[in-house]
């Protein structure tokens, strides 16, 4: 015997962000039973009526947009310090990269001269010359202009994130102070 689908359960699930299994835990039912009740295959068992009524009452008593919780200032401050520390590490790394890139560029710039001297007229260059050039190319990938630009971008992003966290903490502190003042005056 098919019963009318119970539209209240899907509404409760949507309101409270519950899966069928999650709602089932609240109602002391299994996921399959919740599914069957929602589809109208079975009726809601009597033992689930009180928890369902409590959830419905809570749904009606809860505003659709409850006030947001205050930011966790300690966690935000910790993350801000982490961002600043990592930005300082990147700054130190950025100071080292140009020197490494310069010697790599020097090697690559010297290749035509070296090749002309050690491998004249198309003779086979010595193996060290190939290694000399390969090391320089690899170093430019690690410390050249592109690598430096990416590190600068990461550093700027970390500093911007730290600054935004400071703005959030400052505005949260100002709002909290305003609320306390309003409570004392009231």
Backbone bond lengths (Angstrom), bond angles and torsions (degrees), N, CA, C in turn:
res aa  C-N    CA-C-N  psi(-1)  N-CA   C-N-CA  omega(-1)  CA-C   N-CA-C  phi
1 X - - - 1.445 - - 1.520 107.89 -
2 X 1.321 116.06 120.06 1.456 121.34 -179.33 1.522 109.38 -86.80
3 X 1.345 115.95 134.70 1.461 120.65 177.61 1.516 108.46 -104.89
4 X 1.292 116.19 171.89 1.468 121.39 178.43 1.533 108.22 -68.57
5 X 1.357 118.28 132.73 1.468 119.09 177.98 1.530 110.44 -57.78
6 X 1.310 116.09 140.81 1.451 121.18 -179.12 1.536 108.03 -90.87
7 X 1.325 117.24 104.70 1.471 121.22 -176.83 1.519 111.91 -79.24
8 X 1.323 116.22 -12.89 1.456 119.56 -179.42 1.528 111.70 -66.92
9 X 1.326 117.47 -38.95 1.469 119.82 -177.78 1.529 112.02 -64.00
10 X 1.346 119.43 -46.21 1.470 117.43 176.36 1.532 112.35 -61.49
11 X 1.346 116.54 -34.86 1.469 119.80 178.26 1.528 110.80 -65.27
12 X 1.332 116.27 -41.16 1.472 119.92 177.68 1.529 110.75 -65.31
13 X 1.337 114.71 -41.70 1.471 118.04 179.47 1.519 110.48 -61.50
14 X 1.317 116.83 -44.44 1.475 120.63 -179.12 1.532 110.32 -65.11
15 X 1.327 116.96 -43.26 1.473 121.55 -176.67 1.532 111.69 -61.96
16 X 1.332 114.91 -44.13 1.461 119.74 -175.78 1.531 113.28 -98.92
17 X 1.325 117.89 4.47 1.461 121.16 178.46 1.519 112.79 64.77
18 X 1.296 116.83 43.39 1.464 121.51 -177.52 1.525 111.16 -105.88
19 X 1.299 116.20 145.21 1.462 121.49 168.99 1.524 107.25 -81.88
20 X 1.316 116.54 173.07 1.473 118.60 174.86 1.524 110.29 -60.53
21 X 1.328 116.88 -39.44 1.474 120.00 178.61 1.530 110.20 -64.94
22 X 1.336 117.24 -40.55 1.472 120.68 179.56 1.522 111.81 -64.76
23 X 1.338 116.20 -44.46 1.462 118.89 176.92 1.530 109.82 -64.70
24 X 1.316 115.74 -37.67 1.462 119.65 177.68 1.526 111.82 -58.43
25 X 1.334 116.55 -40.38 1.478 119.45 177.70 1.528 110.37 -62.75
26 X 1.334 117.25 -39.29 1.470 120.53 179.49 1.527 111.33 -66.62
27 X 1.330 116.24 -34.53 1.462 121.20 -176.51 1.530 113.05 -95.68
28 X 1.327 116.36 1.63 1.464 122.33 -175.96 1.523 110.89 60.44
29 X 1.330 115.77 41.23 1.458 123.04 178.37 1.523 108.59 -127.59
30 X 1.303 115.42 160.72 1.452 120.25 174.74 1.520 110.66 -83.15
31 X 1.307 116.28 163.50 1.463 122.29 179.58 1.527 110.84 -59.35
32 X 1.330 116.46 -41.37 1.466 120.43 -179.26 1.526 110.74 -62.47
33 X 1.319 117.05 -40.59 1.469 120.74 179.73 1.528 110.34 -64.73
34 X 1.325 117.47 -42.54 1.470 120.66 178.13 1.529 109.35 -60.60
35 X 1.298 116.65 -44.05 1.459 121.17 179.00 1.527 110.96 -60.69
36 X 1.318 116.43 -44.00 1.471 120.32 -179.75 1.525 111.37 -65.71
37 X 1.319 117.63 -39.34 1.464 121.03 178.29 1.532 109.30 -66.39
38 X 1.320 117.17 -43.74 1.468 120.33 179.64 1.528 111.62 -62.06
39 X 1.331 117.92 -34.74 1.470 121.62 -178.67 1.527 112.02 -85.34
40 X 1.318 117.91 -7.03 1.455 121.17 -179.62 1.520 113.61 84.17
41 X 1.315 117.28 12.43 1.468 121.09 178.79 1.530 110.06 -75.62
42 X 1.326 116.94 -35.40 1.469 121.81 179.91 1.521 108.74 -134.06
43 X 1.318 114.24 160.88 1.470 120.48 175.41 1.531 108.98 -88.19
44 X 1.319 115.12 156.60 1.458 119.91 175.41 1.524 108.24 -67.01
45 X 1.336 117.95 124.09 1.479 119.81 179.37 1.523 111.22 -62.35
46 X 1.296 115.88 149.09 1.459 122.21 -177.71 1.527 111.64 -56.68
47 X 1.329 116.75 -40.36 1.473 120.23 -177.41 1.530 111.84 -62.58
48 X 1.345 117.79 -20.04 1.461 121.25 -179.79 1.522 112.20 -92.09
49 X 1.325 116.89 -4.50 1.471 120.26 -175.73 1.522 112.97 -66.43
50 X 1.332 117.14 -43.64 1.471 119.23 -178.34 1.534 111.07 -65.35
51 X 1.350 119.38 -49.38 1.472 117.83 177.79 1.534 111.63 -61.61
52 X 1.339 117.78 -35.93 1.470 120.83 178.62 1.528 109.91 -66.07
53 X 1.322 117.46 -41.28 1.467 120.66 178.28 1.533 110.81 -65.24
54 X 1.334 116.16 -38.83 1.479 120.01 178.35 1.522 110.49 -64.71
55 X 1.330 116.44 -42.37 1.465 119.78 178.08 1.526 111.26 -64.62
56 X 1.326 116.83 -39.82 1.460 121.08 178.89 1.528 110.57 -64.87
57 X 1.334 117.05 -43.80 1.463 121.46 177.10 1.526 110.37 -61.44
58 X 1.320 116.26 -44.35 1.472 120.24 179.13 1.522 110.59 -63.62
59 X 1.324 116.79 -38.25 1.468 120.32 178.20 1.527 110.22 -61.27
60 X 1.324 116.18 -44.81 1.459 120.64 -178.16 1.526 112.05 -70.37
61 X 1.320 117.21 -28.58 1.461 121.32 -178.41 1.526 113.01 -88.22
62 X 1.328 116.71 -9.47 1.460 121.10 -176.31 1.519 109.96 -97.13
63 X 1.321 117.90 129.00 1.468 118.75 176.78 1.531 110.60 -65.79
64 X 1.328 115.95 150.16 1.464 119.19 -178.00 1.524 111.30 -66.91
65 X 1.305 117.58 -26.66 1.464 122.10 177.35 1.528 109.53 -127.89
66 X 1.350 117.93 78.22 1.467 119.38 178.95 1.528 111.02 -61.65
67 X 1.305 115.59 156.86 1.462 120.59 178.81 1.527 110.15 -59.44
68 X 1.310 115.58 139.05 1.467 120.97 179.30 1.528 109.73 -69.76
69 X 1.310 114.25 147.34 1.463 119.03 176.49 1.533 108.78 -71.14
70 X 1.298 115.91 153.89 1.463 120.34 178.29 1.527 109.00 -68.59
71 X 1.323 116.65 142.96 1.470 118.67 177.00 1.528 110.63 -60.41
72 X 1.313 115.92 146.51 1.458 121.92 177.08 1.529 107.23 -78.54
73 X 1.314 115.86 95.74 1.460 121.61 -174.01 1.526 112.05 -58.95
74 X 1.309 117.15 -40.01 1.469 119.88 -178.58 1.527 110.77 -64.90
75 X 1.330 116.93 -43.25 1.469 120.31 179.29 1.521 110.77 -66.69
76 X 1.328 116.45 -41.25 1.474 119.80 177.99 1.526 111.08 -64.12
77 X 1.318 116.78 -42.95 1.469 121.04 179.90 1.534 109.90 -62.88
78 X 1.329 116.72 -41.24 1.466 121.19 178.36 1.527 110.04 -62.03
79 X 1.326 116.71 -45.06 1.465 120.48 179.78 1.529 110.21 -65.35
80 X 1.314 116.76 -38.95 1.465 120.83 177.84 1.536 110.12 -60.77
81 X 1.312 117.19 -44.07 1.463 120.92 178.84 1.525 111.15 -64.14
82 X 1.324 116.15 -38.45 1.461 120.49 176.98 1.522 110.33 -62.11
83 X 1.329 116.88 -44.10 1.472 121.02 177.93 1.526 110.88 -60.72
84 X 1.316 116.39 -45.59 1.462 120.38 -179.49 1.526 111.40 -64.37
85 X 1.323 116.33 -41.36 1.467 120.14 179.44 1.521 110.81 -63.84
86 X 1.331 116.24 -45.00 1.473 119.90 179.60 1.527 110.35 -64.74
87 X 1.333 118.01 -37.22 1.466 121.36 177.28 1.527 110.54 -63.60
88 X 1.340 117.28 -38.16 1.468 121.00 176.68 1.528 110.86 -65.50
89 X 1.333 116.28 -39.90 1.469 120.04 177.37 1.531 110.36 -62.60
90 X 1.325 116.61 -42.61 1.467 120.18 178.82 1.524 110.89 -64.81
91 X 1.332 116.84 -37.32 1.460 120.12 177.95 1.532 110.44 -61.91
92 X 1.331 116.66 -42.33 1.467 120.21 178.25 1.526 110.47 -64.24
93 X 1.321 116.22 -41.59 1.461 120.19 178.23 1.526 110.66 -64.42
94 X 1.326 116.31 -40.49 1.472 120.48 179.12 1.529 111.94 -63.19
95 X 1.320 117.17 -32.18 1.473 119.98 178.51 1.529 111.45 -68.01
96 X 1.339 116.62 -28.53 1.469 120.24 -178.99 1.533 113.01 -84.10
97 X 1.310 117.53 -28.37 1.460 120.43 -172.51 1.530 115.22 -63.26
98 X 1.320 120.13 -43.25 1.466 118.14 -177.30 1.525 113.54 -57.27
99 X 1.323 117.37 -40.15 1.469 120.21 -179.86 1.527 111.11 -63.38
100 X 1.325 115.55 -41.17 1.463 119.00 178.59 1.526 111.22 -68.01
101 X 1.309 116.55 -37.48 1.462 119.96 179.79 1.533 110.94 -67.65
102 X 1.328 116.71 -34.59 1.469 120.24 -178.59 1.526 110.95 -62.42
103 X 1.333 118.12 -47.67 1.466 117.81 -178.69 1.520 111.37 -65.66
104 X 1.350 115.79 -32.45 1.463 118.61 178.23 1.529 110.21 -67.30
105 X 1.322 116.40 -41.88 1.476 120.09 177.56 1.531 110.84 -64.93
106 X 1.342 116.02 -38.16 1.475 119.36 178.33 1.525 110.66 -60.96
107 X 1.335 115.41 -43.85 1.469 118.68 178.85 1.523 110.96 -59.22
108 X 1.332 116.16 -47.67 1.464 119.24 -177.77 1.533 111.28 -66.05
109 X 1.326 116.41 -36.03 1.470 119.63 177.70 1.529 111.41 -68.32
110 X 1.323 116.49 -29.04 1.463 120.59 -178.72 1.522 112.67 -82.75
111 X 1.309 118.94 -11.65 1.465 121.61 -176.06 1.523 114.06 -55.68
112 X 1.326 119.53 -46.25 1.471 117.92 -179.78 1.536 112.50 -58.59
113 X 1.324 116.28 -42.98 1.461 120.06 179.41 1.516 111.02 -65.45
114 X 1.331 115.66 -48.14 1.463 119.74 -179.95 1.531 111.20 -60.23
115 X 1.321 116.14 -43.85 1.462 119.76 -179.67 1.521 110.66 -62.74
116 X 1.323 116.92 -41.40 1.463 120.30 -179.86 1.524 111.36 -63.72
117 X 1.328 116.86 -34.44 1.466 120.27 -177.75 1.526 112.19 -81.75
118 X 1.348 117.62 -46.71 1.470 119.39 -173.10 1.527 113.53 -92.13
119 X 1.324 117.40 -13.73 1.467 119.96 178.67 1.532 108.97 -139.08
120 X 1.348 116.76 64.27 1.470 119.10 -176.02 1.525 112.17 -68.09
121 X 1.308 114.48 153.33 1.470 123.53 172.89 1.526 112.81 51.65
122 X 1.312 117.35 43.43 1.462 120.88 173.21 1.510 115.43 75.32
123 X 1.312 119.12 13.57 1.459 119.53 176.13 1.537 109.01 -72.25
124 X 1.282 116.17 164.59 1.462 121.08 -177.15 1.523 109.99 -70.17
125 X 1.344 115.57 125.39 1.474 118.27 178.86 1.528 110.15 -69.08
126 X 1.321 117.59 151.85 1.470 120.42 177.71 1.536 110.21 -65.84
127 X 1.312 115.59 154.75 1.474 120.34 -176.45 1.527 112.08 -62.62
128 X 1.327 117.41 -31.07 1.461 119.25 -179.25 1.524 111.07 -63.75
129 X 1.324 117.92 -28.90 1.461 120.88 -178.44 1.537 110.26 -69.27
130 X 1.316 115.78 -39.09 1.461 119.80 176.68 1.539 109.95 -63.92
131 X 1.317 116.96 -44.55 1.470 121.58 178.03 1.529 110.86 -63.91
132 X 1.323 116.10 -40.23 1.466 123.58 177.60 1.540 109.59 -55.42
133 X 1.317 116.41 -46.45 1.468 121.69 -178.86 1.531 111.49 -74.34
134 X 1.323 117.88 -40.69 1.465 121.80 -178.99 1.522 111.48 -62.54
135 X 1.320 116.16 -42.61 1.470 119.94 178.03 1.528 110.33 -61.86
136 X 1.317 116.51 -40.29 1.467 120.51 -179.58 1.536 110.71 -65.37
137 X 1.322 116.86 -44.44 1.474 119.69 179.19 1.532 111.07 -63.31
138 X 1.315 116.84 -42.24 1.471 121.07 178.89 1.528 110.43 -63.30
139 X 1.337 115.63 -40.76 1.469 119.11 179.65 1.522 110.79 -65.68
140 X 1.319 118.51 -38.09 1.465 120.34 178.42 1.530 111.50 -65.27
141 X 1.316 116.92 -32.58 1.462 118.90 174.75 1.527 110.85 -64.42
142 X 1.335 116.49 -36.97 1.468 121.21 -178.68 1.517 113.21 -81.52
143 X 1.342 117.52 -32.24 1.465 118.36 -170.86 1.527 114.38 -134.17
144 X 1.304 118.40 5.80 1.458 121.39 -178.80 1.517 113.13 -75.62
145 X 1.308 114.80 -167.96 1.467 121.47 -174.74 1.527 112.81 -57.78
146 X 1.332 117.54 -43.50 1.474 119.75 -179.47 1.522 110.94 -65.55
147 X 1.318 117.13 -44.67 1.461 120.69 179.19 1.527 110.57 -61.85
148 X 1.324 116.80 -41.02 1.459 120.56 178.79 1.527 111.14 -65.59
149 X 1.332 116.58 -41.08 1.471 119.78 179.08 1.530 110.87 -63.04
150 X 1.324 117.04 -41.43 1.465 119.86 178.99 1.525 111.68 -64.71
151 X 1.329 116.47 -41.26 1.471 119.32 177.90 1.525 110.87 -65.59
152 X 1.321 116.84 -38.88 1.472 120.03 177.29 1.528 110.51 -62.86
153 X 1.334 116.16 -40.33 1.468 119.89 178.36 1.529 110.52 -64.81
154 X 1.329 117.07 -43.22 1.476 119.92 178.23 1.521 111.01 -62.78
155 X 1.322 115.59 -42.74 1.459 119.57 179.84 1.532 110.18 -62.74
156 X 1.322 117.02 -45.05 1.468 120.55 179.52 1.529 110.83 -62.31
157 X 1.327 116.72 -39.97 1.469 120.22 179.26 1.524 110.94 -64.71
158 X 1.332 117.16 -42.06 1.463 120.34 178.93 1.524 111.36 -64.77
159 X 1.322 116.52 -40.92 1.465 119.59 178.71 1.527 110.98 -67.65
160 X 1.331 116.80 -37.71 1.467 120.20 176.59 1.524 110.78 -65.35
161 X 1.323 116.89 -39.92 1.459 120.87 178.02 1.527 110.07 -63.57
162 X 1.324 116.91 -44.06 1.471 120.52 178.33 1.527 110.88 -62.25
163 X 1.330 116.99 -40.34 1.473 120.81 178.90 1.528 111.03 -66.62
164 X 1.324 116.93 -39.79 1.469 119.99 178.40 1.521 110.88 -66.19
165 X 1.310 117.57 -38.17 1.470 120.40 176.39 1.523 109.55 -63.07
166 X 1.320 117.11 -41.00 1.475 120.66 177.38 1.525 110.13 -60.38
167 X 1.343 116.47 -42.86 1.465 120.47 178.96 1.533 110.19 -62.12
168 X 1.320 117.07 -43.68 1.465 121.34 179.68 1.530 110.36 -63.21
169 X 1.329 116.26 -44.80 1.465 119.71 -179.84 1.529 110.93 -63.93
170 X 1.312 116.16 -40.86 1.464 120.13 179.95 1.523 110.53 -65.87
171 X 1.333 117.83 -44.93 1.466 119.82 -179.75 1.524 110.87 -68.07
172 X 1.330 118.09 -36.49 1.461 120.77 177.42 1.519 110.66 -64.85
173 X 1.321 116.22 -39.98 1.460 121.11 179.53 1.528 110.18 -66.24
174 X 1.329 116.13 -41.51 1.459 120.68 179.47 1.523 110.75 -65.47
175 X 1.334 117.29 -42.81 1.458 121.11 178.45 1.521 111.34 -64.02
176 X 1.331 117.26 -41.57 1.466 121.04 179.71 1.523 110.32 -64.05
177 X 1.326 116.93 -40.76 1.462 121.05 178.64 1.525 110.05 -63.73
178 X 1.329 116.86 -40.61 1.465 121.19 178.25 1.512 112.06 -64.55
179 X 1.325 117.39 -39.99 1.468 120.64 178.47 1.527 110.63 -65.93
180 X 1.325 117.52 -40.83 1.471 120.61 179.84 1.527 110.35 -63.80
181 X 1.343 115.79 -41.03 1.449 119.95 178.90 1.515 111.71 -64.63
182 X 1.328 117.50 -38.45 1.451 121.45 179.15 1.525 110.77 -67.40
183 X 1.327 116.74 -36.18 1.465 120.76 179.32 1.526 109.96 -67.88
184 X 1.347 117.89 -42.84 1.463 121.14 -179.10 1.530 110.58 -65.71
185 X 1.350 117.23 -38.91 1.459 120.29 179.88 1.530 111.96 -70.62
186 X 1.353 115.97 -30.15 1.474 120.97 -175.85 1.455 110.73 -72.58
